[in-house]
């Protein structure tokens, strides 16, 4: 099941956060580039003091303890949030025609 989900995330080309059980660390904002057998190839970036590094790492599927992806971001403060009319049409939530408006 995990293999199928990781393959789907690879096809979607979305950023993911992956927890490696054996190393007890998170890899943040990674892209899954490839899956071959039980090896997963990731690409991610890190920033340390005065340099930014780009990494490509191959990990075993059995090392993966958790995979997360960000679903949405909402700005804090006095920013007017986007409403459905401002979203791309593919992402808009449509009300069923038979639904009655809430009062």
ChimeraX attribute file (.defattr): number of C-alpha atoms within 10 A of each C-alpha:
attribute: neighborCount
match mode: 1-to-1
recipient: residues
	/A:1	6
	/A:2	13
	/A:3	14
	/A:4	9
	/A:5	11
	/A:6	18
	/A:7	18
	/A:8	13
	/A:9	18
	/A:10	20
	/A:11	12
	/A:12	11
	/A:13	13
	/A:14	14
	/A:15	18
	/A:16	21
	/A:17	17
	/A:18	22
	/A:19	18
	/A:20	19
	/A:21	13
	/A:22	10
	/A:23	9
	/A:24	9
	/A:25	11
	/A:26	15
	/A:27	16
	/A:28	17
	/A:29	19
	/A:30	21
	/A:31	21
	/A:32	26
	/A:33	17
	/A:34	16
	/A:35	18
	/A:36	10
	/A:37	9
	/A:38	12
	/A:39	15
	/A:40	21
	/A:41	18
	/A:42	21
	/A:43	18
	/A:44	18
	/A:45	14
	/A:46	12
	/A:47	9
	/A:48	7
	/A:49	5
	/A:50	5
	/A:51	7
	/A:52	10
	/A:53	9
	/A:54	9
	/A:55	11
	/A:56	14
	/A:57	13
	/A:58	15
	/A:59	15
	/A:60	14
	/A:61	18
	/A:62	13
	/A:63	17
	/A:64	17
	/A:65	15
	/A:66	12
	/A:67	16
	/A:68	12
	/A:69	14
	/A:70	10
	/A:71	5
	/A:72	5
	/A:73	6
	/A:74	9
	/A:75	9
	/A:76	8
	/A:77	6
	/A:78	6
	/A:79	8
	/A:80	9
	/A:81	10
	/A:82	10
	/A:83	8
	/A:84	12
	/A:85	9
	/A:86	10
	/A:87	11
	/A:88	8
	/A:89	10
	/A:90	6
	/A:91	9
	/A:92	12
	/A:93	10
	/A:94	8
	/A:95	9
	/A:96	7
	/A:97	6
	/A:98	6
	/A:99	7
	/A:100	8
	/A:101	6
	/A:102	4
	/A:103	3
